[in-house]
Amino acid sequence: MGSAVFDIAEVLGARGSTKAKKIRGGGTIFVHARKSEGSGVLRLKLKGEKLKNVEGLFSKSDPFFELSRKVDIAGGQSWDNVYRSEAIHNNLDPEWKEVVIDLGILCGGNLDLPILFSVFDHESSGKHKPMGELEVTVNGLVTTFQRNDALKLKQKGKDTGMIHVLKADVSGVDTIGNQMAGMSISAPVTVQKPATFVAPSAPSTSAPLDKSMFVDYISGGCKLNAIVAIDFTGSNGDPRKPGTLHYMNPAGRNDYEKAISAIVSILAKYDSDQMFPVYGFGAKYDGVVRHCFPCGNAAEHHGVAGVLEAYKKVFKSGLTMSAPTVFTDVIRTAAQHAEKAQEEAMRKGGQCYSVLLIVTDGAVSDVQATARCLEEASQAPLSVIIVGVGNADFSAMRFLDDLSVPGKRDIAQFVEFNQHSHSSESLASETLNEVPAQLVGYFQSKGIQPLAAIQRSDSTVTLDTNSEEDEIDLNLNIGEDEIVITSGGDDFVDGFNASH
């Protein structure tokens, strides 16, 4: 009838964790994401006895069974089918194959949650005929097996057969608290470093800590706000020359653009307004080195395309690419922005957490000052991701990544771009894998619990829209010691044309 591809991060980040897409030929597919709770598996083997035949006088039914979980969707209770067995042909005493079912899917780890067991007569047309149903729990199935008892099927209040539990074994049951380390907000890769965070010695309020997860905050409407800071120091090289880090390659993106695109595209899925501040550092304006200046013509820019456009426009703003490499100003600016965004969100009954992405070609000039700045910023709802591009010695940057101060959150993550240049998914996964625990660590340290999950009906879900990126050309003049960049003129545009 049709199909649609959904990105799980976009679904989870959407209001009410629900997205919709139209399909060809008419109709709409809605996808809703909910947190996986509980763990373990149920090994189950069932047999029917003297099931009522609904096929007719000259043949027997082909029974199969379904298991459905009771869920709350769009504010109402509903049965959500989670398993369907094979059909046993022409048999009113069917013995189905043993199955292994994830308890997180079947009952959310709650062994006393009602489960609907339904039997149908299989029809090739897809219009399967009901043969009976009953409500049971996982504990009820286990008890029935242990007592060698049977369950009664009913259809419209009348008995329609018996169900014998030949096996019901539960194993691997665990609580949801141990699952947080495995949460990821980016595309998965084969190997993923577990997320960790340093918890503060005591929360700042009397509200108790709980086992809330990243998905609880996102489902409750918490926004992720991305802030981008870009290194414009002279060590990046002449942007007009192929092979330099800021070179605008007409055949593809440079490493700065790749890093920005990979990471911001993930964070953008959790931000409803898609507006991101972009800053530069390490350049001179009017002879003065500035360690935090706005990029582009606006305070914030829309989507990944807007961020890339703001980045390119810097080269037409009359700056001089200089030195040194200083992060402290952009970290403090991001921390102030994060606190303001959270305060505004709370006034509106919401929550907001910010992620600062710093893309740089070298180590910071003062590591200790940067470390102190990160300690100060740990009080803000902020994570700091540093991506090193190029072939510089980044050993000092790893010190910032490993920084751990008792009573302070660990908010920094450093990643070398070259180690993940083969895959944007690998880069995004490595850079973002600590953010979920850092977000939870911040809110829990302040005694701020997740808001109630937002419920949406089908009529309030907005359909997806697409956008395209624009290209922006550059004009530069190069001085002897520093890189001087000016705006205007069309002659340099052809220099970026691969055919010229």
N, C-alpha and C positions, 0 to 999 in steps of 0.2 A: 504493500500500500504506500510505502514511502519510508524514508530514513532521514536522520539528521545527526550531525556530529556536534557534541557538546564538550567544552573544556571544563573539567571538574572544578578548577579554581574559579572560573567565571560563575559557575552555578553556585558555589559556596559563597562567593563574594556578593552575589546579587541579593537584593532585599528579599528577605524571606527564604533565601537559599533556593530560589526557584527561577528557572529560565524557560523560555519558549521559543520555538522556531516553526515557521510554516514549512510544509512539505509540498512537493510538486503534486499537482492534481487536486490540491485542496486539503484542508485539515491542518491542525497544529499539534505539535508534540511538546508536552510540558515535562520538565525534569526537575525533581526536588531532591535535594541532598540532606541527609540527616546524619548525626554523629553515630558512629559504630560504637556500641557499648558492650562490655562483657567480652568474654573469651571462652575458649573451649569448644568441644564438639559433642554432638549427640550421634551415637551409632544406633540405628533404628532398623528393625526388620518386622514387618507386619503381614498378617494373613487375614483374609476375609472368609466368613463362613455364612452360607445360605443367604447371599445377597439377593435382594429382590430383582428379578429380571425386568428390565424396562425396554427390551429390544423387540418383543413380539412373540407370537406363538411358535415360530419355526426356527428361531435362533436364540442364542444367549448373548448377554451383554459382554462388553470388553472393558472391564473396570480399570480405572486408574485413580490415584488419590492425589489430593493437593493439601498442602499445609499453608495456612495464612496467619499472619501476625496482626494483632490489633494495633493500629497507629492513629495518631491525631494529625490529620492533614487539613489545612485551611479551616482550622477551628472545629472540625467534626471528627468523630470516630469512624474509622473505616477498616475493612479487612484488606491487607496487602499480601497478595500471593507471593510466597518465597520459595516454594518447592513444588514440583510436579513429578510424579513417578512415571514409569513406563506403563503402558496398557497391557493387560493380560487378556489375550484373545479367547473369546467364547468360553468363559469360565466364571461361575458364580461362587467359587471357593478359591479365589486367587491368592497366591503367595508371592508377594513382591520381593524384589532383590533388596539386600541390605544396603542402606544408604548412610552417608556421613554428612551431617548438616552442621554448619557453623552456628553456634549458639548466639553469637552477636547478631546474626541476621535473623535467626528464628525468633528470639525472644529478648534480645538486648542483654543477655546474661541474667535475666530475671526468670528463674526456673518456675515461678508461679504466675507468669504472664499468660493470659488466655490465648490458646491457639485453636484455630478453626480447622478441623479435619473433615474434608469433603471427598466423597467418592462420586465419580462420573462414569457414564458409559461413553466410550470414545466413538466419535463419529467422524468420518473422513471429511465431512463438510465443515467441521469446526464447531458445529452446534451440538456440543456434548450434553447428554441428558443427565440431570442430577439423579443419584441413586441413594443419597442420604448424607447426613453430616452429624457432627457432634463437636462440643467444645471440650478441650482438655488442656493440661499444662505439661511441661516437661517432667516435673515431679510426678504428675499423675500417670504419665506413661511409664516411668520407672517403677512406681508402686504397683501398677497393673502387671508389669512383667514379673516383679518379685513375688506377687501373690498368685501368679499363674491364672490371672483373671481375664475377663474380656470386656470390651466396650460396646455399647449398643448404638447402632446407627439409627437415625430417625429421619423421616421425610414427612413434613406436614403433620407432625405429632404422632406418626405411626412408626412402629419398628420395621426396619428394612434390612436387618442382618446384624451380624456380630463381627467385631474386629479383635483379633488376638494379637497380643504384643509378644513376638517371639524373641525380641532383643531390644533393650533400651538401656544403653550404657553411656554415662556422662563422664567426660574426662577433660583435663586442662582448664578447668574453671579458674578464672582470675578476676581481680578487680580492675576497673578502668584506670586507676591511678598510675599503673605502670606503663600505660600506653602512650603517655604524653611525649616521651623522648622520641618516638617514632613519627610524630606528626611532621608533615612537610607542607609548605605552601607553594612549592614549585613542582615542575614536572619530575617524575621519579627517574633515577638512574640505577644501575645494577648495584653499586655499592654506595651507601650513604652513611656519613658520620653521624652518630647519635647527637641530638641536641642536648646541651647542658647549660646550666646557669648557676651562678652563685647566689644563693638566697640571702637576703639581709638577716641580721641577727634578730630583729624583731620588727613586726609591722608597725606602721605609723599610726594606725587606728586600732580600735578594739575589735573590729570585725574579724572573725576567725578565718584562717586559711582553709581552703577546701581543695578538692581534687578537680577543679575546673580545668578544661583544656582549651587550647587555641580555638578549636571549632566552636566551643560554647560562646566565646566572646564574639566571633565572627557571625554566628547564627543570630546573636542578639543585636546585630547591627553595628558592631564596632568597625570603624573604617581604618584602613591602612593608608597613610599619607606619605608619598615618596617625595624626597628632597634631593636634588642632584647638585653635586659640586665638581667642577672640572678644572684640571691642572693646565694652566697656560704659561708655565715657565719656559724659558728659552731652551732648556735641555731637551725639549720635545723635538727640536730640529726645525728646519725650514719647511713650512707647510706646503710649499710649492713643489718640493722634491719627492718623487716616489720613494717609498720606503720609510719616510719619517712618520712619526706617530699621528700627527694631525693632517697628514696629506689627504685631500679630498679626492679619493680615487673614483673616477667616473664609472669604473667597472664594478664597484662594490664599496662596502663600508670599511672604514679604518677600524683599528682596535678600540678606540674610544667609542665610536658609534655602535660597534658590536656589543661592548659591555653595557652601555646604556640601554640599548634595545632589549637585550636578553633579560636584564633585571627589572627595568621599569615596566616592561610588558607584563611581567608576573604581578608586580605590586599594583598595577593599574586595575587588575581584575577585582581588587578588594576596595576600590575607591569609586564611589558613585559619581562624583563630579569630574573625575579625570583631570584635575588641575594641579600642576606641579611647579613649585619654585625651582629655578635653575640659577646657580651661582658659579662664578669663576674665581680663581685665585692665582697669584704669582705673576701678575702683569702690571705694567705701569700705565697710568693715565696722567697726562700732563706732568710727566717726570716723577710721579709719586707711585711707589709700589703699593698695590692694593691686594689684600689677602682675602677679600670677600666683596665681590661686586655682582650685580644682577646681569644675567645674560638675556639678550633679546629686548624687545620693546614693551614688555609687560611684566608684572610681578609674578604671574603664574602662567603656565603654558599647558595647552590641552593635549593629553595623550602623549604617546611615544613620538609621534610625528612633530608635535609642538616642541617637545624637549630637544629633538635633533635640530629643528629649525632655529631655536634659540642658540644652540651651540654653534651653528654655522654663522649666525649673524654677528657673533663676537668678532670674527675676522674682518668685518666691515665697520668696526666701531672706533678705529683709530688708536688701538692699544699697542704697547710694546711688550713683547714676551720677555720676561726678565727672570728674577730670582729674589729671595730663596723660596723653598717649599714650606709653607706654613698652613697647618690645618686648623689651628685654634679658633680663628675668627669664624670659619664656616661651621665648626662644631657648636660654638656658642650661639651663632645665629639660628642654626637648626634646632637647638634645645629650646630657645625662646619661641620659635615657631611651633614646636611640638607642644609646649605647655599652653600656648595660646589656643591652639586648635583643640586640645583636650578640654580646656575651660569652656570654650564656645560650644563644643559638643555636649558637655554636661549640662549647660544651661538649657539646651534643647532636649534634654533627656536621653542623650546618646553617649557614645564613647569614641575616642580617636587615638591611634598610636602612629608614630611617625618613624620612617626609616630613611636615614641619610646615606646616600651613595656617593662616595668620593672616588673619582677615577684619576689616577696619578701615574707619572712615569718614574718617580723616584722616592727616596726615603725623606721623611720630614727632617727639617734642619734642627729642630730641638725636640728630641724624643721625650725627655722628662716633662717639658711644658705640655706636650700633647697628652701624655699620660695623666697629668693633673687635670687637664681640661676634660678628659673622658670621665674621670672620677666625679667631677662636678656635674657633668651631663647625665650621669647615671641616675640622678634624681628626677630627670624628665622622662616622659613617655617616649623614649627614643632608642633606636638601635643604629649603630654606625657600621656600614659596610665599606671597606676599602679595597679597591681592585687595582692592582699594580700592573700596568701595561709596559711593554718593552723588556729590555734585558738588564736592568739595573740590579744592584745588590739590595735585596729587600729584607735582609736579616733584621734590621732595626724595626721594620714593620711587623715582623712576626712577634717581636717583644710586645707590641701593643695588643696583638691578638691574644697572647698568653697572659696578659695583665689580669691579675686577680687580687682584689683588695678586700679584706674582711669587712662585712657590713655594706659593701657596695656591689651593685649589679655589674656583671660582665656584659658590656654592651657592644664591644668591638669585634669585628671579624675581618681578617685580611685574607685575600685570595690572589694568587698570581694568575693573570689572564692566560699566559702562555701554556700553563698546565691544563687549561680547559678550552683552548682555542679551537679544538676539533668539534666542539658541541656546545651550542647555546644552552641546551638543557642541563648539561653537566655544570656549566658555569653558574646558571641560576640556582641549581640545587645546592651546590657547594656554598655559595654566598648567602643563601637565604635559609639554610637548614637550622640555624640557631634562633631565627626570629620568633617562631612560635613560642618557644620556652622563655625567651626574653620578654615578649609581650605579657605572657601569663605571670612571669616573675614581677614585672612592674605593677600590674593591677593587684596582684595578691599582696605585694608589699605595702600597698596603700589601703588594703582592706576593701578593694572595689571588686564586687562579684559581677559575673556576666549578667546582662539583661535577659529577660525572658525571650526565647526564640520568637522571631517575627513570623506570623502566620499570614499567608496570602492566598486569596482565591484566584482561580484561573482568570477571572475578568480583570484583575489588577496587575497582571504580569505583562511587562513591556517586551515586544518582540525585538530580536537582535537587529542592529544596523551595522553597516560597514563604513570604513573611512579609508582614504588614500593619503599617502605621504607626498609632499611637494619637495622639489629640489631647489637648493639655493646655491648660487655660484659665489666665488670669493675673489678679492682683489688685494694683493699684498705687495709691499716693498720691503726689501731686506737690507738692514744696516750691517755694519762690520761686526759689532760685538753682540748686539741684541737684535731681535726680530721685530721690525716696525711694521704695523699693519694699518692700512688706510682703506677708505671706502671710495666708491665711485669708479667710473670707467668701464668699458666693455672689452678692451683688448685682452685683459687677463682671463676672461671667460674662455676664450679659445684655447688657452694653455691648459685648461682642464679637460678639454675635449680629446678623447682618445684618438680621434681621426686626424687631429691637427698636428 
